Amino acid sequence: MVALLITLHVVVCLFLIGVVLLQQGKSADIANAFGGQGSQTAFGPRGAANLLTRLTTWSAVIFMLTSISLTIILTRTTSSNGSVLSHMTQSQGKK
């Protein structure tokens, strides 16, 4: 189960990176900023979300869900009998 979640997490992470890099930024019309109006306004109404925006949203949701579920699963499976420092021996702490 953990291996499947880690694999899904890595695939979604790589997909999310690719989708974000493919999107056109809001400042893509920088040439029009000097003297002309851009096709995208900073605070104006936004049109319907295109396919890349929806893919980004859903991959981000899946990324967050796999992150949370991996955290929950791995904290339940590992024995946490205290903090990391409580497992150190006295000889390692003293010099």
N, CA, C and O atoms as a Tinker XYZ file with bonds, in Angstrom:
   380  protein
     1  N      0.824000   -1.192000    0.000000    73     2
     2  CA     0.000000    0.000000    0.000000    64     1     3
     3  C      0.872000    1.261000    0.000000    63     2     4     5
     4  O      0.591000    2.225000   -0.713000    81     3
     5  N      1.925000    1.234000    0.807000    73     3     6
     6  CA     2.801000    2.399000    0.890000    64     5     7
     7  C      3.546000    2.593000   -0.426000    63     6     8     9
     8  O      3.710000    3.721000   -0.889000    81     7
     9  N      3.993000    1.502000   -1.025000    73     7    10
    10  CA     4.716000    1.608000   -2.295000    64     9    11
    11  C      3.812000    2.156000   -3.400000    63    10    12    13
    12  O      4.263000    2.932000   -4.243000    81    11
    13  N      2.556000    1.761000   -3.398000    73    11    14
    14  CA     1.605000    2.279000   -4.377000    64    13    15
    15  C      1.366000    3.781000   -4.176000    63    14    16    17
    16  O      1.317000    4.544000   -5.141000    81    15
    17  N      1.221000    4.190000   -2.925000    73    15    18
    18  CA     1.014000    5.608000   -2.642000    64    17    19
    19  C      2.246000    6.439000   -2.985000    63    18    20    21
    20  O      2.119000    7.555000   -3.489000    81    19
    21  N      3.426000    5.909000   -2.718000    73    19    22
    22  CA     4.650000    6.645000   -3.051000    64    21    23
    23  C      4.789000    6.779000   -4.567000    63    22    24    25
    24  O      5.163000    7.839000   -5.067000    81    23
    25  N      4.489000    5.713000   -5.288000    73    23    26
    26  CA     4.550000    5.760000   -6.750000    64    25    27
    27  C      3.542000    6.766000   -7.298000    63    26    28    29
    28  O      3.880000    7.564000   -8.173000    81    27
    29  N      2.320000    6.738000   -6.798000    73    27    30
    30  CA     1.297000    7.693000   -7.223000    64    29    31
    31  C      1.718000    9.119000   -6.875000    63    30    32    33
    32  O      1.506000   10.042000   -7.662000    81    31
    33  N      2.305000    9.293000   -5.714000    73    31    34
    34  CA     2.745000   10.608000   -5.261000    64    33    35
    35  C      3.826000   11.178000   -6.187000    63    34    36    37
    36  O      3.779000   12.354000   -6.548000    81    35
    37  N      4.783000   10.355000   -6.564000    73    35    38
    38  CA     5.867000   10.812000   -7.442000    64    37    39
    39  C      5.338000   11.123000   -8.839000    63    38    40    41
    40  O      5.733000   12.120000   -9.444000    81    39
    41  N      4.453000   10.282000   -9.351000    73    39    42
    42  CA     3.885000   10.514000  -10.683000    64    41    43
    43  C      3.071000   11.802000  -10.698000    63    42    44    45
    44  O      3.185000   12.597000  -11.632000    81    43
    45  N      2.252000   12.014000   -9.675000    73    43    46
    46  CA     1.446000   13.234000   -9.605000    64    45    47
    47  C      2.345000   14.454000   -9.437000    63    46    48    49
    48  O      2.059000   15.516000   -9.990000    81    47
    49  N      3.423000   14.311000   -8.683000    73    47    50
    50  CA     4.363000   15.417000   -8.498000    64    49    51
    51  C      4.999000   15.818000   -9.824000    63    50    52    53
    52  O      5.075000   17.005000  -10.142000    81    51
    53  N      5.450000   14.852000  -10.587000    73    51    54
    54  CA     6.055000   15.152000  -11.880000    64    53    55
    55  C      5.033000   15.726000  -12.859000    63    54    56    57
    56  O      5.348000   16.633000  -13.630000    81    55
    57  N      3.814000   15.201000  -12.827000    73    55    58
    58  CA     2.749000   15.726000  -13.677000    64    57    59
    59  C      2.409000   17.162000  -13.299000    63    58    60    61
    60  O      2.185000   17.999000  -14.173000    81    59
    61  N      2.370000   17.449000  -12.008000    73    59    62
    62  CA     2.069000   18.797000  -11.539000    64    61    63
    63  C      3.148000   19.791000  -11.957000    63    62    64    65
    64  O      2.843000   20.921000  -12.338000    81    63
    65  N      4.385000   19.378000  -11.887000    73    63    66
    66  CA     5.483000   20.237000  -12.340000    64    65    67
    67  C      5.337000   20.541000  -13.830000    63    66    68    69
    68  O      5.484000   21.690000  -14.246000    81    67
    69  N      5.050000   19.525000  -14.626000    73    67    70
    70  CA     4.891000   19.717000  -16.063000    64    69    71
    71  C      3.718000   20.611000  -16.422000    63    70    72    73
    72  O      3.831000   21.461000  -17.306000    81    71
    73  N      2.592000   20.428000  -15.744000    73    71    74
    74  CA     1.397000   21.217000  -16.051000    64    73    75
    75  C      1.609000   22.677000  -15.659000    63    74    76    77
    76  O      1.173000   23.582000  -16.371000    81    75
    77  N      2.272000   22.906000  -14.540000    73    75    78
    78  CA     2.519000   24.284000  -14.118000    64    77    79
    79  C      3.476000   24.975000  -15.085000    63    78    80    81
    80  O      3.299000   26.153000  -15.397000    81    79
    81  N      4.475000   24.259000  -15.555000    73    79    82
    82  CA     5.430000   24.858000  -16.483000    64    81    83
    83  C      4.824000   25.125000  -17.861000    63    82    84    85
    84  O      5.306000   25.999000  -18.582000    81    83
    85  N      3.794000   24.400000  -18.234000    73    83    86
    86  CA     3.148000   24.606000  -19.525000    64    85    87
    87  C      2.201000   25.796000  -19.548000    63    86    88    89
    88  O      1.863000   26.294000  -20.621000    81    87
    89  N      1.769000   26.256000  -18.385000    73    87    90
    90  CA     0.781000   27.324000  -18.346000    64    89    91
    91  C      1.389000   28.666000  -18.718000    63    90    92    93
    92  O      2.576000   28.921000  -18.517000    81    91
    93  N      0.539000   29.502000  -19.261000    73    91    94
    94  CA     0.941000   30.852000  -19.618000    64    93    95
    95  C      0.713000   31.748000  -18.406000    63    94    96    97
    96  O     -0.369000   31.743000  -17.819000    81    95
    97  N      1.720000   32.504000  -18.038000    73    95    98
    98  CA     1.620000   33.370000  -16.885000    64    97    99
    99  C      0.788000   34.608000  -17.159000    63    98   100   101
   100  O      0.500000   34.940000  -18.309000    81    99
   101  N      0.408000   35.284000  -16.086000    73    99   102
   102  CA    -0.383000   36.507000  -16.252000    64   101   103
   103  C      0.459000   37.630000  -16.812000    63   102   104   105
   104  O     -0.084000   38.557000  -17.412000    81   103
   105  N      1.767000   37.578000  -16.638000    73   103   106
   106  CA     2.623000   38.641000  -17.150000    64   105   107
   107  C      3.184000   38.299000  -18.529000    63   106   108   109
   108  O      4.213000   38.842000  -18.932000    81   107
   109  N      2.519000   37.410000  -19.247000    73   107   110
   110  CA     2.991000   37.019000  -20.568000    64   109   111
   111  C      2.829000   38.144000  -21.577000    63   110   112   113
   112  O      3.517000   38.162000  -22.598000    81   111
   113  N      1.949000   39.062000  -21.313000    73   111   114
   114  CA     1.728000   40.186000  -22.213000    64   113   115
   115  C      2.514000   41.409000  -21.761000    63   114   116   117
   116  O      1.985000   42.521000  -21.758000    81   115
   117  N      3.758000   41.215000  -21.384000    73   115   118
   118  CA     4.568000   42.315000  -20.867000    64   117   119
   119  C      4.858000   43.354000  -21.938000    63   118   120   121
   120  O      5.067000   44.524000  -21.618000    81   119
   121  N      4.874000   42.955000  -23.186000    73   119   122
   122  CA     5.116000   43.921000  -24.260000    64   121   123
   123  C      3.962000   44.914000  -24.368000    63   122   124   125
   124  O      4.176000   46.071000  -24.730000    81   123
   125  N      2.769000   44.486000  -24.064000    73   123   126
   126  CA     1.612000   45.368000  -24.117000    64   125   127
   127  C      1.498000   46.268000  -22.896000    63   126   128   129
   128  O      0.688000   47.196000  -22.885000    81   127
   129  N      2.297000   46.006000  -21.871000    73   127   130
   130  CA     2.212000   46.805000  -20.652000    64   129   131
   131  C      2.739000   48.217000  -20.863000    63   130   132   133
   132  O      2.334000   49.137000  -20.152000    81   131
   133  N      3.633000   48.405000  -21.826000    73   131   134
   134  CA     4.214000   49.716000  -22.064000    64   133   135
   135  C      3.452000   50.430000  -23.176000    63   134   136   137
   136  O      3.886000   50.450000  -24.328000    81   135
   137  N      2.334000   51.003000  -22.824000    73   135   138
   138  CA     1.603000   51.798000  -23.794000    64   137   139
   139  C      0.341000   51.169000  -24.307000    63   138   140   141
   140  O     -0.448000   51.858000  -24.953000    81   139
   141  N      0.105000   49.922000  -24.063000    73   139   142
   142  CA    -1.100000   49.278000  -24.558000    64   141   143
   143  C     -1.765000   48.478000  -23.461000    63   142   144   145
   144  O     -1.173000   48.228000  -22.412000    81   143
   145  N     -2.979000   48.086000  -23.707000    73   143   146
   146  CA    -3.662000   47.273000  -22.722000    64   145   147
   147  C     -3.437000   45.811000  -23.026000    63   146   148   149
   148  O     -3.506000   45.388000  -24.180000    81   147
   149  N     -3.171000   45.050000  -22.000000    73   147   150
   150  CA    -2.963000   43.621000  -22.170000    64   149   151
   151  C     -4.269000   42.884000  -22.319000    63   150   152   153
   152  O     -5.334000   43.406000  -21.990000    81   151
   153  N     -4.183000   41.685000  -22.808000    73   151   154
   154  CA    -5.402000   40.904000  -22.974000    64   153   155
   155  C     -5.875000   40.325000  -21.650000    63   154   156   157
   156  O     -7.036000   39.936000  -21.519000    81   155
   157  N     -4.980000   40.267000  -20.665000    73   155   158
   158  CA    -5.352000   39.765000  -19.352000    64   157   159
   159  C     -5.194000   40.900000  -18.348000    63   158   160   161
   160  O     -4.113000   41.477000  -18.229000    81   159
   161  N     -6.244000   41.218000  -17.637000    73   159   162
   162  CA    -6.162000   42.280000  -16.667000    64   161   163
   163  C     -5.798000   41.709000  -15.309000    63   162   164   165
   164  O     -6.096000   40.553000  -15.005000    81   163
   165  N     -5.148000   42.535000  -14.496000    73   163   166
   166  CA    -4.679000   42.058000  -13.201000    64   165   167
   167  C     -5.828000   41.775000  -12.240000    63   166   168   169
   168  O     -5.842000   40.741000  -11.571000    81   167
   169  N     -6.789000   42.688000  -12.170000    73   167   170
   170  CA    -7.868000   42.524000  -11.214000    64   169   171
   171  C     -9.234000   42.428000  -11.879000    63   170   172   173
   172  O    -10.263000   42.558000  -11.215000    81   171
   173  N     -9.247000   42.207000  -13.158000    73   171   174
   174  CA   -10.503000   42.133000  -13.888000    64   173   175
   175  C    -11.140000   40.762000  -13.769000    63   174   176   177
   176  O    -10.604000   39.873000  -13.108000    81   175
   177  N    -12.285000   40.595000  -14.411000    73   175   178
   178  CA   -12.960000   39.300000  -14.360000    64   177   179
   179  C    -12.156000   38.241000  -15.108000    63   178   180   181
   180  O    -11.499000   38.524000  -16.110000    81   179
   181  N    -12.223000   37.054000  -14.610000    73   179   182
   182  CA   -11.474000   35.950000  -15.204000    64   181   183
   183  C    -12.442000   35.048000  -15.953000    63   182   184   185
   184  O    -13.552000   34.776000  -15.495000    81   183
   185  N    -12.002000   34.601000  -17.094000    73   183   186
   186  CA   -12.838000   33.725000  -17.901000    64   185   187
   187  C    -12.913000   32.329000  -17.306000    63   186   188   189
   188  O    -12.376000   32.068000  -16.229000    81   187
   189  N    -13.569000   31.454000  -18.005000    73   187   190
   190  CA   -13.693000   30.079000  -17.542000    64   189   191
   191  C    -12.325000   29.411000  -17.514000    63   190   192   193
   192  O    -11.458000   29.697000  -18.340000    81   191
   193  N    -12.156000   28.537000  -16.568000    73   191   194
   194  CA   -10.884000   27.850000  -16.405000    64   193   195
   195  C    -10.652000   26.911000  -17.587000    63   194   196   197
   196  O    -11.540000   26.156000  -17.985000    81   195
   197  N     -9.456000   26.975000  -18.129000    73   195   198
   198  CA    -9.161000   26.097000  -19.256000    64   197   199
   199  C     -8.701000   24.735000  -18.739000    63   198   200   201
   200  O     -8.702000   24.487000  -17.533000    81   199
   201  N     -8.319000   23.877000  -19.638000    73   199   202
   202  CA    -7.968000   22.509000  -19.279000    64   201   203
   203  C     -6.739000   22.455000  -18.382000    63   202   204   205
   204  O     -6.703000   21.677000  -17.429000    81   203
   205  N     -5.726000   23.275000  -18.677000    73   203   206
   206  CA    -4.509000   23.243000  -17.857000    64   205   207
   207  C     -4.770000   23.695000  -16.430000    63   206   208   209
   208  O     -4.174000   23.165000  -15.493000    81   207
   209  N     -5.650000   24.664000  -16.256000    73   207   210
   210  CA    -5.979000   25.129000  -14.908000    64   209   211
   211  C     -6.691000   24.042000  -14.120000    63   210   212   213
   212  O     -6.408000   23.836000  -12.940000    81   211
   213  N     -7.598000   23.358000  -14.763000    73   211   214
   214  CA    -8.312000   22.265000  -14.085000    64   213   215
   215  C     -7.385000   21.098000  -13.767000    63   214   216   217
   216  O     -7.489000   20.490000  -12.702000    81   215
   217  N     -6.476000   20.783000  -14.693000    73   215   218
   218  CA    -5.507000   19.722000  -14.424000    64   217   219
   219  C     -4.582000   20.092000  -13.269000    63   218   220   221
   220  O     -4.212000   19.238000  -12.464000    81   219
   221  N     -4.216000   21.354000  -13.194000    73   219   222
   222  CA    -3.375000   21.813000  -12.089000    64   221   223
   223  C     -4.106000   21.687000  -10.764000    63   222   224   225
   224  O     -3.533000   21.235000   -9.772000    81   223
   225  N     -5.360000   22.082000  -10.748000    73   223   226
   226  CA    -6.140000   22.014000   -9.514000    64   225   227
   227  C     -6.300000   20.583000   -9.038000    63   226   228   229
   228  O     -6.075000   20.287000   -7.864000    81   227
   229  N     -6.689000   19.692000   -9.942000    73   227   230
   230  CA    -6.912000   18.302000   -9.533000    64   229   231
   231  C     -5.618000   17.589000   -9.172000    63   230   232   233
   232  O     -5.604000   16.772000   -8.252000    81   231
   233  N     -4.532000   17.883000   -9.879000    73   231   234
   234  CA    -3.272000   17.247000   -9.504000    64   233   235
   235  C     -2.752000   17.789000   -8.177000    63   234   236   237
   236  O     -2.108000   17.056000   -7.426000    81   235
   237  N     -3.017000   19.053000   -7.877000    73   235   238
   238  CA    -2.621000   19.600000   -6.572000    64   237   239
   239  C     -3.433000   18.970000   -5.445000    63   238   240   241
   240  O     -2.900000   18.699000   -4.369000    81   239
   241  N     -4.714000   18.738000   -5.689000    73   239   242
   242  CA    -5.556000   18.086000   -4.684000    64   241   243
   243  C     -5.078000   16.654000   -4.443000    63   242   244   245
   244  O     -4.974000   16.218000   -3.297000    81   243
   245  N     -4.789000   15.927000   -5.514000    73   243   246
   246  CA    -4.305000   14.553000   -5.368000    64   245   247
   247  C     -2.946000   14.530000   -4.677000    63   246   248   249
   248  O     -2.679000   13.648000   -3.862000    81   247
   249  N     -2.080000   15.501000   -5.000000    73   247   250
   250  CA    -0.771000   15.600000   -4.360000    64   249   251
   251  C     -0.910000   15.823000   -2.859000    63   250   252   253
   252  O     -0.204000   15.200000   -2.067000    81   251
   253  N     -1.816000   16.708000   -2.472000    73   251   254
   254  CA    -2.016000   16.964000   -1.043000    64   253   255
   255  C     -2.611000   15.767000   -0.324000    63   254   256   257
   256  O     -2.216000   15.454000    0.798000    81   255
   257  N     -3.561000   15.095000   -0.967000    73   255   258
   258  CA    -4.170000   13.923000   -0.341000    64   257   259
   259  C     -3.168000   12.779000   -0.176000    63   258   260   261
   260  O     -3.163000   12.104000    0.853000    81   259
   261  N     -2.321000   12.559000   -1.185000    73   259   262
   262  CA    -1.308000   11.511000   -1.038000    64   261   263
   263  C     -0.266000   11.895000    0.003000    63   262   264   265
   264  O      0.250000   11.026000    0.706000    81   263
   265  N      0.050000   13.171000    0.113000    73   263   266
   266  CA     0.997000   13.618000    1.143000    64   265   267
   267  C      0.451000   13.364000    2.539000    63   266   268   269
   268  O      1.151000   12.845000    3.409000    81   267
   269  N     -0.807000   13.736000    2.741000    73   267   270
   270  CA    -1.419000   13.542000    4.061000    64   269   271
   271  C     -1.574000   12.058000    4.375000    63   270   272   273
   272  O     -1.302000   11.631000    5.497000    81   271
   273  N     -2.007000   11.274000    3.398000    73   271   274
   274  CA    -2.198000    9.846000    3.658000    64   273   275
   275  C     -0.868000    9.136000    3.889000    63   274   276   277
   276  O     -0.798000    8.229000    4.719000    81   275
   277  N      0.186000    9.524000    3.178000    73   275   278
   278  CA     1.504000    8.939000    3.439000    64   277   279
   279  C      2.001000    9.297000    4.831000    63   278   280   281
   280  O      2.600000    8.465000    5.513000    81   279
   281  N      1.759000   10.510000    5.244000    73   279   282
   282  CA     2.165000   10.922000    6.589000    64   281   283
   283  C      1.432000   10.120000    7.655000    63   282   284   285
   284  O      2.039000    9.663000    8.623000    81   283
   285  N      0.136000    9.951000    7.477000    73   283   286
   286  CA    -0.649000    9.206000    8.458000    64   285   287
   287  C     -0.232000    7.746000    8.487000    63   286   288   289
   288  O     -0.060000    7.173000    9.563000    81   287
   289  N     -0.068000    7.140000    7.324000    73   287   290
   290  CA     0.295000    5.721000    7.267000    64   289   291
   291  C      1.685000    5.483000    7.844000    63   290   292   293
   292  O      1.889000    4.531000    8.598000    81   291
   293  N      2.632000    6.333000    7.499000    73   291   294
   294  CA     4.000000    6.114000    7.973000    64   293   295
   295  C      4.164000    6.419000    9.454000    63   294   296   297
   296  O      5.027000    5.823000   10.099000    81   295
   297  N      3.375000    7.317000   10.014000    73   295   298
   298  CA     3.464000    7.544000   11.455000    64   297   299
   299  C      2.808000    6.425000   12.242000    63   298   300   301
   300  O      3.197000    6.161000   13.379000    81   299
   301  N      1.837000    5.775000   11.665000    73   299   302
   302  CA     1.202000    4.642000   12.354000    64   301   303
   303  C      2.051000    3.384000   12.270000    63   302   304   305
   304  O      2.037000    2.573000   13.196000    81   303
   305  N      2.786000    3.205000   11.189000    73   303   306
   306  CA     3.565000    1.975000   11.035000    64   305   307
   307  C      4.899000    2.026000   11.766000    63   306   308   309
   308  O      5.391000    0.990000   12.212000    81   307
   309  N      5.490000    3.198000   11.898000    73   307   310
   310  CA     6.760000    3.292000   12.612000    64   309   311
   311  C      6.494000    3.402000   14.097000    63   310   312   313
   312  O      5.522000    4.024000   14.525000    81   311
   313  N      7.356000    2.798000   14.865000    73   311   314
   314  CA     7.192000    2.856000   16.317000    64   313   315
   315  C      7.809000    4.152000   16.826000    63   314   316   317
   316  O      9.023000    4.347000   16.766000    81   315
   317  N      6.973000    5.004000   17.312000    73   315   318
   318  CA     7.459000    6.282000   17.834000    64   317   319
   319  C      7.326000    6.265000   19.350000    63   318   320   321
   320  O      6.304000    6.666000   19.906000    81   319
   321  N      8.364000    5.799000   19.994000    73   319   322
   322  CA     8.372000    5.726000   21.454000    64   321   323
   323  C      8.988000    6.975000   22.058000    63   322   324   325
   324  O      9.600000    6.897000   23.124000    81   323
   325  N      8.852000    8.074000   21.439000    73   323   326
   326  CA     9.416000    9.314000   21.931000    64   325   327
   327  C      9.996000   10.102000   20.783000    63   326   328   329
   328  O      9.678000    9.865000   19.618000    81   327
   329  N     10.836000   11.024000   21.122000    73   327   330
   330  CA    11.437000   11.863000   20.097000    64   329   331
   331  C     12.686000   11.211000   19.525000    63   330   332   333
   332  O     13.111000   10.147000   19.977000    81   331
   333  N     13.255000   11.848000   18.549000    73   331   334
   334  CA    14.477000   11.352000   17.931000    64   333   335
   335  C     15.628000   11.403000   18.930000    63   334   336   337
   336  O     16.479000   10.514000   18.944000    81   335
   337  N     15.657000   12.418000   19.747000    73   335   338
   338  CA    16.742000   12.578000   20.706000    64   337   339
   339  C     16.675000   11.570000   21.837000    63   338   340   341
   340  O     17.697000   11.291000   22.465000    81   339
   341  N     15.501000   11.013000   22.118000    73   339   342
   342  CA    15.397000   10.036000   23.195000    64   341   343
   343  C     16.046000    8.706000   22.820000    63   342   344   345
   344  O     16.324000    7.899000   23.708000    81   343
   345  N     16.294000    8.451000   21.540000    73   343   346
   346  CA    16.934000    7.209000   21.102000    64   345   347
   347  C     18.446000    7.306000   21.090000    63   346   348   349
   348  O     19.120000    6.304000   20.852000    81   347
   349  N     18.993000    8.473000   21.337000    73   347   350
   350  CA    20.447000    8.627000   21.369000    64   349   351
   351  C     20.992000    8.052000   22.671000    63   350   352   353
   352  O     20.364000    8.175000   23.722000    81   351
   353  N     22.145000    7.435000   22.598000    73   351   354
   354  CA    22.785000    6.928000   23.802000    64   353   355
   355  C     23.582000    8.049000   24.445000    63   354   356   357
   356  O     23.864000    9.069000   23.816000    81   355
   357  N     23.936000    7.848000   25.693000    73   355   358
   358  CA    24.660000    8.869000   26.429000    64   357   359
   359  C     26.056000    9.084000   25.859000    63   358   360   361
   360  O     26.589000   10.191000   25.936000    81   359
   361  N     26.655000    8.042000   25.289000    73   359   362
   362  CA    28.018000    8.183000   24.761000    64   361   363
   363  C     28.044000    9.040000   23.498000    63   362   364   365
   364  O     29.053000    9.683000   23.210000    81   363
   365  N     26.959000    9.056000   22.751000    73   363   366
   366  CA    26.920000    9.892000   21.552000    64   365   367
   367  C     26.745000   11.360000   21.904000    63   366   368   369
   368  O     27.225000   12.232000   21.179000    81   367
   369  N     26.074000   11.638000   22.988000    73   367   370
   370  CA    25.827000   13.016000   23.367000    64   369   371
   371  C     27.004000   13.681000   24.035000    63   370   372   373
   372  O     27.130000   14.904000   23.977000    81   371
   373  N     27.876000   12.908000   24.673000    73   371   374
   374  CA    29.021000   13.471000   25.392000    64   373   375
   375  C     30.281000   13.308000   24.562000    63   374   376   377
   376  O     30.441000   12.318000   23.848000    81   375
   377  N     31.167000   14.276000   24.657000    73   375   378
   378  CA    32.450000   14.185000   23.954000    64   377   379
   379  C     33.580000   14.387000   24.905000    63   378   380
   380  O     34.742000   14.346000   24.501000    81   379
